[in-house]
Amino acid sequence: MKRLFDLALAVPAALLLLVPIALVALAVRLTSPGPALYWSDRVGRHNRLFRMPKFRSMRTDTPAVATHLLEDPRRWLTPIGPFLRKSSLDELPQLWSILKGDMSFVGPRPALFNQHDLIALRTEAGVHELVPGLTGWAQVNGRDELPIPQKVALDAEYLRRRSLGFDLRILWLTAIKVLRREGVQH
């Protein structure tokens, strides 16, 4: 049922957003050297790795670590990087991951391959059984501002409460957060 919901939402969204996606890709290419997309190794369901695309908001020589682990994250941003992150436009290519089945619209955000502490806590809580999401319960309750144990607690709460109604609530709250540009550090 969830996969059917994802496809029913992702196909029309991809078609509707085709022109904005092309414009953002062009803007990334025109404002910094390198490709428009950044393919990140992420941890998916059952802790399997998959490649997740994002519009590149950071320079091509940025270390492959979570943004909060960089000494001065702002120094690595491209000229339009802050805008892409604040507006969440950098996330649009993840529609591809949803169409492929590597991601869902709602679930825990996929960890970076080297976020061992997050991966271990999620596995301990059983959260690794879920398909990761474009948004999730942790994202609407703090996004980048939450410490890892609190994120995992919210991911575990989602695991217990998951339903179509809860997913719709999370999608609605995500839209509000994105429009208000809340919870993004860089």
C-alpha positions as CSV (number, residue, x, y, z in Angstrom):
1,M,0.0,0.0,0.0
2,K,2.8,2.4,0.9
3,R,4.7,1.7,-2.3
4,L,1.6,2.3,-4.3
5,F,1.0,5.6,-2.5
6,D,4.7,6.6,-3.2
7,L,4.3,5.9,-6.9
8,A,0.9,7.6,-7.2
9,L,2.5,10.7,-5.7
10,A,6.0,10.5,-7.3
11,V,5.0,10.1,-10.9
12,P,2.8,13.2,-11.2
13,A,5.2,15.2,-9.0
14,A,8.2,14.3,-11.2
15,L,6.2,15.3,-14.3
16,L,4.9,18.5,-12.7
17,L,8.4,19.4,-11.4
18,L,10.3,18.6,-14.6
19,V,10.8,22.2,-15.6
20,P,11.8,23.5,-12.1
21,I,14.2,20.6,-11.7
22,A,15.8,21.5,-15.1
23,L,16.1,25.1,-14.0
24,V,17.7,24.3,-10.7
25,A,20.2,21.9,-12.4
26,L,21.1,24.8,-14.8
27,A,21.5,27.2,-11.9
28,V,23.8,24.8,-10.1
29,R,26.0,24.3,-13.2
30,L,26.1,28.1,-14.0
31,T,27.1,29.1,-10.4
32,S,29.9,26.6,-9.6
33,P,32.2,24.1,-11.3
34,G,31.2,20.5,-11.3
35,P,28.1,18.4,-12.0
36,A,24.6,19.5,-11.0
37,L,23.9,16.4,-9.0
38,Y,25.8,14.9,-6.1
39,W,25.3,11.2,-5.6
40,S,25.7,10.3,-2.0
41,D,26.1,6.8,-0.6
42,R,23.3,6.3,1.9
43,V,22.0,3.6,4.2
44,G,18.7,2.2,3.2
45,R,16.3,-0.5,4.4
46,H,18.1,-3.4,6.1
47,N,21.2,-1.2,6.2
48,R,21.9,-1.7,2.5
49,L,23.7,1.0,0.7
50,F,22.2,2.9,-2.2
51,R,23.1,6.0,-4.2
52,M,20.9,9.0,-3.4
53,P,21.0,12.1,-5.7
54,K,20.8,15.7,-4.5
55,F,21.4,18.9,-6.2
56,R,24.9,19.9,-5.4
57,S,24.9,22.7,-2.7
58,M,28.5,22.2,-1.7
59,R,31.8,22.4,-3.6
60,T,33.1,19.2,-5.3
61,D,36.1,19.0,-2.9
62,T,33.9,18.9,0.3
63,P,34.7,15.9,2.6
64,A,32.0,13.2,2.6
65,V,30.8,13.7,6.1
66,A,27.6,15.0,7.7
67,T,27.4,18.8,7.4
68,H,27.5,19.3,11.2
69,L,30.9,17.6,11.3
70,L,32.6,20.1,9.0
71,E,34.7,22.7,10.8
72,D,33.1,25.6,8.9
73,P,30.3,24.3,6.8
74,R,29.5,27.7,5.2
75,R,33.0,27.8,3.6
76,W,32.1,24.7,1.5
77,L,28.8,26.0,0.2
78,T,28.4,27.0,-3.5
79,P,27.0,30.5,-4.2
80,I,23.4,29.1,-4.4
81,G,24.0,26.4,-1.8
82,P,22.4,28.2,1.1
83,F,19.3,29.0,-1.0
84,L,19.0,25.4,-2.2
85,R,19.2,24.1,1.4
86,K,16.9,26.6,3.0
87,S,14.3,26.0,0.2
88,S,14.9,22.2,0.2
89,L,15.2,22.4,-3.6
90,D,18.4,20.3,-3.2
91,E,16.1,17.4,-2.3
92,L,14.1,17.3,-5.6
93,P,16.3,14.7,-7.3
94,Q,15.3,12.2,-4.6
95,L,12.1,11.7,-6.5
96,W,14.3,9.3,-8.6
97,S,15.1,7.3,-5.4
98,I,11.4,7.1,-4.6
99,L,10.5,6.0,-8.1
100,K,13.3,3.3,-7.9
101,G,12.0,2.1,-4.5
102,D,15.2,3.0,-2.6
103,M,13.2,5.6,-0.7
104,S,9.7,6.5,0.3
105,F,8.1,9.9,0.8
106,V,7.9,9.3,4.5
107,G,10.4,7.4,6.7
108,P,13.6,8.0,8.6
109,R,16.1,10.2,6.6
110,P,18.7,7.9,5.0
111,A,22.0,8.1,7.0
112,L,25.3,8.7,5.3
113,F,27.4,5.5,4.9
114,N,29.8,6.8,7.5
115,Q,27.3,7.8,10.3
116,H,28.1,4.7,12.3
117,D,26.6,6.0,15.5
118,L,23.3,6.8,13.9
119,I,23.2,3.5,12.0
120,A,24.0,1.5,15.2
121,L,21.2,3.2,17.2
122,R,18.7,2.8,14.4
123,T,19.5,-0.9,14.1
124,E,19.2,-1.3,17.8
125,A,15.8,0.3,17.7
126,G,14.6,-1.7,14.7
127,V,14.4,1.4,12.5
128,H,16.7,-0.1,9.9
129,E,13.7,-2.3,8.8
130,L,12.0,0.8,7.3
131,V,12.5,2.3,3.8
132,P,14.1,5.7,4.4
133,G,12.1,8.8,3.5
134,L,12.3,12.1,1.8
135,T,10.9,13.4,5.1
136,G,10.1,11.9,8.4
137,W,8.8,12.4,11.9
138,A,12.2,13.6,13.1
139,Q,12.4,16.1,10.3
140,V,9.1,17.8,11.3
141,N,10.2,17.8,14.9
142,G,13.6,19.5,14.5
143,R,15.3,18.4,11.3
144,D,19.0,19.3,11.4
145,E,18.8,20.7,14.9
146,L,18.2,17.4,16.7
147,P,20.9,15.3,18.4
148,I,21.3,11.8,17.0
149,P,19.7,10.0,20.0
150,Q,16.6,12.2,19.8
151,K,16.4,11.6,16.0
152,V,16.5,7.9,16.6
153,A,13.8,8.1,19.3
154,L,11.5,9.9,16.9
155,D,12.3,7.4,14.1
156,A,11.4,4.6,16.5
157,E,8.1,6.4,17.4
158,Y,7.4,6.6,13.6
159,L,8.1,2.8,13.4
160,R,5.4,2.2,16.1
161,R,2.9,4.7,14.8
162,R,3.2,4.4,11.0
163,S,0.1,4.5,9.0
164,L,-1.2,6.3,5.9
165,G,-2.9,8.9,8.1
166,F,0.4,9.5,10.0
167,D,2.3,9.8,6.7
168,L,-0.2,12.3,5.4
169,R,0.2,14.3,8.6
170,I,4.0,14.3,8.3
171,L,3.8,15.4,4.6
172,W,1.5,18.2,5.6
173,L,3.8,19.3,8.5
174,T,6.8,19.0,6.1
175,A,5.2,21.4,3.6
176,I,4.6,23.9,6.4
177,K,8.3,23.6,7.6
178,V,9.7,23.9,4.1
179,L,7.5,27.0,3.3
180,R,8.6,28.6,6.6
181,R,12.2,27.4,6.0
182,E,12.4,26.1,9.6
183,G,15.0,23.7,11.0
184,V,17.8,24.1,8.5
185,Q,21.2,24.9,9.9
186,H,23.2,25.7,6.7
